[in-house]
Amino acid sequence: MLALQIPSASAATNLSLGAGADGSSKASGTSYGNVIDGNASTYWSPSGSTGTVSVKWSSATTVSSAVIKQASGGGSISGWQLKNHDTGSVLASGSSAPSTINFSSASLKKISFVITGASGTPRIAEFETYSSGGSNPTPTTGPTSGPTAGPTGNPGTPTGAWPSSTGSVSISGTVNVPSFLDGGMKTYCCIGDGGQGESQDPMFKIANGGTLQNVILGSPAGDGVHCEGTCTLRNVWWNDIGEDAATFKQTNGGTSYVIGGGARNGSDKTFQHNGNGTVNISGFYLKGSGKLYRGCGNCTTSHTRHARIDNVLVDDIDMLAGINSNWNDTATITRVVVIGSATICGKYKGVPKGSGDPDYLGEGWNDANCKVNRSDVTFR
């Protein structure tokens, strides 16, 4: 089970949790976004022994300390620099693996951790940033009560409560998100016809490594959100799912995250996984839909796909996760509350594109594809 982390109430706020990320290169199966997801189980690695990973904001942010957390199994860092990307100035440097890095307070839009030497390929699990302090804050790993409205790493336990909109944004076409968009809990509306037509445009198109957060999608929302690569959807709410709430197209083997938020009024799939890698869904609320997650069973490329679903509340749905067991898909499912009845992990036989619909093979429990115990699911 993945544990997302947030600072305790008495600790400083990790500014990276609401930011974007990029870098110079990344090893196969890793993602820049892994260093800002609050999850020490995921990591970024450069394509070789040296490289850069950066945290970035849409506006100038004051930072005076950073915490670098490494994942086990990587190369040992023998040289590094922390840079103000805006000016190119070196904020701090060292010749051994850093942990907490203190430096003179700087207002910047992008900060970079540059690995200049290592014994192998390093693994950076978290790149935390703070406006003050300088000590490694004490994290909490358990869920907080109630839904959160801010850009936090831990989404809290979903209750079924729906957020209030702070205003409206009128759009007439797809909104492109090259790296980061915080909607301030405004309702974006509207495109499409609210139906199941496959040709509808998405309301948001997120570039690889991008983040969309604190947004309510009005109705109709076209084809929802398209993630062109790995992405993070944090505290995003769909008033009406329409065709799909979000489609994940990543082909780099990385992980996309749905953290908090909710969706309602769907007739088929909520999260459609067309690419490869992993989709991680946590703290999510779903009301009235066919499936929470579906790995595509008849797309152009027959990828192996993985889903991790934790700490979700679903009400009036048919199936939690649909996977293709013949392509070695997996669904790892923990801490689920179901109002009503639903199939938890449905297994299908995926087929080549143009060969019709996949055959349904039945429900799985605690097996090679459906990694879920009955004790992890509560029916109400």
LOVO-119742 format. One line per field, with one value per residue (C-alpha): x, y, z; chain; residue number from 1; residue in one letter. Coordinates in pm, whole numbers. Each point is the difference from the previous one (the first is absolute). Example, Ala and Ser with C-alpha at 12.3 -4.5 7.8 and 13.67 -1.06 7.14 Angstrom:
// LOVO-119742
x <- (1230	137)
y <- (-450	344)
z <- (780	-66)
unit <- (A	A)
pos <- (1	2)
code <- (A	S)
This chain:
// LOVO-119742
x <- (0	135	15	-26	162	-79	167	-166	-198	297	251	84	-191	173	-38	86	-335	-181	264	106	319	234	364	281	-68	-173	67	-261	-285	67	-166	88	-336	106	216	-300	-271	60	58	344	-72	32	308	173	333	205	78	362	199	-56	-301	-238	-347	-189	-300	-188	-289	-220	101	301	27	226	216	273	48	-33	-11	131	-124	162	-157	195	186	143	352	173	14	354	-69	-305	-120	-325	-69	-233	-109	-127	344	234	154	113	-190	194	231	171	209	-213	-368	-203	-301	-110	144	-18	79	-70	-367	-71	-311	-14	-228	222	260	227	185	299	187	356	147	-116	122	-297	-350	-144	-364	-167	-328	-93	122	-170	18	-82	-30	148	136	290	-63	-163	-368	-178	-248	-329	-95	-357	-302	-144	-373	-223	79	271	-37	365	296	116	168	-239	-356	-170	-281	-281	-337	-229	-7	12	206	-144	105	183	-105	-21	229	-163	188	-83	273	275	216	365	203	371	118	-229	-346	-170	-365	-68	-311	-175	-239	119	-285	-75	67	-144	-347	25	-43	219	133	367	79	-58	290	132	-60	362	306	298	354	236	87	-267	-236	-364	-142	-286	-238	-370	-104	-350	-250	46	377	67	249	113	376	267	342	239	270	22	-195	-139	-369	-31	-337	-178	-379	-232	-363	-84	240	-132	210	293	118	366	202	362	216	347	246	311	-81	-45	-275	-289	-182	-359	17	-329	-292	-315	-233	-369	-263	182	-129	319	365	134	377	108	358	112	376	235	146	-212	-298	-11	-339	-31	-252	-257	-382	-214	-379	-195	216	87	366	249	296	30	316	-75	-89	2	237	251	283	-56	197	41	-164	-13	-245	45	-320	1	-229	-298	-376	-230	-378	-227	262	31	372	297	279	-4	331	124	144	133	228	121	-181	-24	-226	125	-299	-12	-237	-313	-351	-284	-353	-225	155	275	254	332	251	-132	226	-31	170	140	-19	176	-158	-278	-71	-310	-47	208	-156	-78	170	-134	93	336	105	352	159	277	-210	-247	210	-282	-113	-364	99	105	-351	-296	-352	-269)
y <- (0	341	256	359	241	350	206	-9	301	129	-45	220	-42	-193	239	-273	-172	274	46	-138	-184	-54	-81	-85	-371	-293	-371	-237	-56	315	341	355	19	-277	246	223	-258	-41	-372	-133	-328	167	171	178	-108	169	-201	-32	80	377	217	267	-5	323	121	292	233	224	307	105	-203	63	-300	-28	-374	-328	-364	-267	-351	-288	-336	-314	-188	296	129	210	373	143	352	229	356	170	279	292	-90	354	158	-298	76	-285	4	-288	-285	-304	-311	-260	-93	287	-18	339	295	349	312	372	65	42	98	-215	-185	-305	-173	-277	-285	-78	-329	57	-334	-342	-361	-123	120	188	-27	314	-81	350	355	194	379	234	373	-14	-247	-215	-326	-303	37	-287	-153	-165	-302	-62	165	321	38	145	112	255	302	95	-140	-252	-334	-192	25	-103	-250	64	63	61	374	210	323	347	188	330	135	-91	1	-9	-197	-83	-256	-212	162	-104	-50	-4	-50	121	145	78	86	144	-223	182	-182	-23	-31	-131	-196	-313	-145	-209	-325	-301	117	-95	298	271	227	-2	297	-16	-142	-45	-29	-270	58	267	62	110	81	167	-3	-82	-113	119	-183	-84	-55	-162	-284	128	11	-147	-71	-17	-154	-55	261	89	84	142	98	-4	-43	-96	113	-231	-267	1	-228	-54	213	-42	-197	-95	-34	-30	-228	57	-270	257	69	246	108	82	150	89	146	-168	-66	-73	-70	-240	-290	-189	59	267	-40	-152	-131	-21	22	-210	34	63	213	64	109	104	186	12	8	-140	22	-173	-150	-322	-42	201	-130	-190	-111	22	-340	79	291	22	-120	-283	132	-157	241	33	174	81	97	99	184	51	29	-116	16	-155	-137	-329	-73	149	-114	-178	-153	-228	-311	-141	304	-40	309	40	190	50	104	105	188	13	85	-102	136	-258	-286	-14	-231	97	-135	-123	-192	22	-157	291	-8	180	321	-70	-347	94	29	-187	-308	24	-284	61	157	-57	10	-19	-148	91	269	112	82	63	-168	-11	161	313	58	117	-22	228)
z <- (0	-92	280	-111	242	119	270	339	114	198	-281	-296	-325	-276	-294	-251	52	-189	-268	-336	-90	-294	-60	-239	-51	163	11	-139	244	201	-5	100	176	237	199	84	68	376	-54	95	-184	-342	-138	-287	-143	-273	-312	121	312	-25	-71	124	152	67	198	-156	79	-212	202	206	322	299	90	263	50	-186	102	-238	72	-186	-76	77	-271	-191	-51	266	-72	11	-125	-20	-30	91	-251	-39	-353	-64	43	-28	339	225	330	156	-100	146	-62	180	-2	149	227	131	-193	151	-202	-13	-70	-372	-197	-312	-239	-48	216	-130	167	-221	46	-125	105	121	23	-201	-83	301	105	135	175	119	-65	279	23	289	45	350	247	-108	176	-147	98	167	-244	74	-209	109	-161	137	55	-269	-353	-61	-224	-29	-193	262	-51	224	-130	325	37	-252	165	-298	64	-316	-11	-50	-311	47	-339	-366	-301	-344	-265	-361	-71	151	269	-45	318	-90	358	282	49	331	-66	346	29	-283	-233	-360	-250	-259	-320	-162	25	318	-192	-72	-336	-43	-222	262	93	356	227	121	-177	232	-131	126	366	45	292	8	340	185	-298	-42	-346	-87	-216	-280	18	-339	39	339	55	-229	149	-295	222	374	194	341	56	349	149	-339	-5	-286	33	-290	-128	-356	-226	242	290	-96	-253	71	-312	153	-180	214	253	275	253	-18	314	87	350	165	-193	-123	-292	-55	-264	-228	-205	-86	92	231	-46	-333	-19	-364	45	211	350	307	99	377	140	366	212	-280	17	-283	-17	-278	-274	-178	103	203	-205	-329	-174	-372	-139	-373	-61	-284	226	248	297	341	243	377	235	366	178	366	240	-233	53	-279	-13	-265	-238	-189	31	180	-235	-336	-117	-278	161	-329	-28	361	129	376	239	355	213	367	233	-214	119	-232	48	-162	-195	-260	-160	154	-251	-335	-237	-378	-300	-195	-380	-288	-124	-246	143	195	373	258	160	370	191	351	331	167	364	139	-313	-243	-171	265	305	246	322	104	330	-190	-138	210	-143	139)
unit <- (A	A	A	A	A	A	A	A	A	A	A	A	A	A	A	A	A	A	A	A	A	A	A	A	A	A	A	A	A	A	A	A	A	A	A	A	A	A	A	A	A	A	A	A	A	A	A	A	A	A	A	A	A	A	A	A	A	A	A	A	A	A	A	A	A	A	A	A	A	A	A	A	A	A	A	A	A	A	A	A	A	A	A	A	A	A	A	A	A	A	A	A	A	A	A	A	A	A	A	A	A	A	A	A	A	A	A	A	A	A	A	A	A	A	A	A	A	A	A	A	A	A	A	A	A	A	A	A	A	A	A	A	A	A	A	A	A	A	A	A	A	A	A	A	A	A	A	A	A	A	A	A	A	A	A	A	A	A	A	A	A	A	A	A	A	A	A	A	A	A	A	A	A	A	A	A	A	A	A	A	A	A	A	A	A	A	A	A	A	A	A	A	A	A	A	A	A	A	A	A	A	A	A	A	A	A	A	A	A	A	A	A	A	A	A	A	A	A	A	A	A	A	A	A	A	A	A	A	A	A	A	A	A	A	A	A	A	A	A	A	A	A	A	A	A	A	A	A	A	A	A	A	A	A	A	A	A	A	A	A	A	A	A	A	A	A	A	A	A	A	A	A	A	A	A	A	A	A	A	A	A	A	A	A	A	A	A	A	A	A	A	A	A	A	A	A	A	A	A	A	A	A	A	A	A	A	A	A	A	A	A	A	A	A	A	A	A	A	A	A	A	A	A	A	A	A	A	A	A	A	A	A	A	A	A	A	A	A	A	A	A	A	A	A	A	A	A	A	A	A	A	A	A	A	A	A	A	A	A	A	A	A	A	A	A	A	A	A	A	A	A	A	A	A	A	A	A	A	A	A)
pos <- (1	2	3	4	5	6	7	8	9	10	11	12	13	14	15	16	17	18	19	20	21	22	23	24	25	26	27	28	29	30	31	32	33	34	35	36	37	38	39	40	41	42	43	44	45	46	47	48	49	50	51	52	53	54	55	56	57	58	59	60	61	62	63	64	65	66	67	68	69	70	71	72	73	74	75	76	77	78	79	80	81	82	83	84	85	86	87	88	89	90	91	92	93	94	95	96	97	98	99	100	101	102	103	104	105	106	107	108	109	110	111	112	113	114	115	116	117	118	119	120	121	122	123	124	125	126	127	128	129	130	131	132	133	134	135	136	137	138	139	140	141	142	143	144	145	146	147	148	149	150	151	152	153	154	155	156	157	158	159	160	161	162	163	164	165	166	167	168	169	170	171	172	173	174	175	176	177	178	179	180	181	182	183	184	185	186	187	188	189	190	191	192	193	194	195	196	197	198	199	200	201	202	203	204	205	206	207	208	209	210	211	212	213	214	215	216	217	218	219	220	221	222	223	224	225	226	227	228	229	230	231	232	233	234	235	236	237	238	239	240	241	242	243	244	245	246	247	248	249	250	251	252	253	254	255	256	257	258	259	260	261	262	263	264	265	266	267	268	269	270	271	272	273	274	275	276	277	278	279	280	281	282	283	284	285	286	287	288	289	290	291	292	293	294	295	296	297	298	299	300	301	302	303	304	305	306	307	308	309	310	311	312	313	314	315	316	317	318	319	320	321	322	323	324	325	326	327	328	329	330	331	332	333	334	335	336	337	338	339	340	341	342	343	344	345	346	347	348	349	350	351	352	353	354	355	356	357	358	359	360	361	362	363	364	365	366	367	368	369	370	371	372	373	374	375	376	377	378	379	380)
code <- (M	L	A	L	Q	I	P	S	A	S	A	A	T	N	L	S	L	G	A	G	A	D	G	S	S	K	A	S	G	T	S	Y	G	N	V	I	D	G	N	A	S	T	Y	W	S	P	S	G	S	T	G	T	V	S	V	K	W	S	S	A	T	T	V	S	S	A	V	I	K	Q	A	S	G	G	G	S	I	S	G	W	Q	L	K	N	H	D	T	G	S	V	L	A	S	G	S	S	A	P	S	T	I	N	F	S	S	A	S	L	K	K	I	S	F	V	I	T	G	A	S	G	T	P	R	I	A	E	F	E	T	Y	S	S	G	G	S	N	P	T	P	T	T	G	P	T	S	G	P	T	A	G	P	T	G	N	P	G	T	P	T	G	A	W	P	S	S	T	G	S	V	S	I	S	G	T	V	N	V	P	S	F	L	D	G	G	M	K	T	Y	C	C	I	G	D	G	G	Q	G	E	S	Q	D	P	M	F	K	I	A	N	G	G	T	L	Q	N	V	I	L	G	S	P	A	G	D	G	V	H	C	E	G	T	C	T	L	R	N	V	W	W	N	D	I	G	E	D	A	A	T	F	K	Q	T	N	G	G	T	S	Y	V	I	G	G	G	A	R	N	G	S	D	K	T	F	Q	H	N	G	N	G	T	V	N	I	S	G	F	Y	L	K	G	S	G	K	L	Y	R	G	C	G	N	C	T	T	S	H	T	R	H	A	R	I	D	N	V	L	V	D	D	I	D	M	L	A	G	I	N	S	N	W	N	D	T	A	T	I	T	R	V	V	V	I	G	S	A	T	I	C	G	K	Y	K	G	V	P	K	G	S	G	D	P	D	Y	L	G	E	G	W	N	D	A	N	C	K	V	N	R	S	D	V	T	F	R)
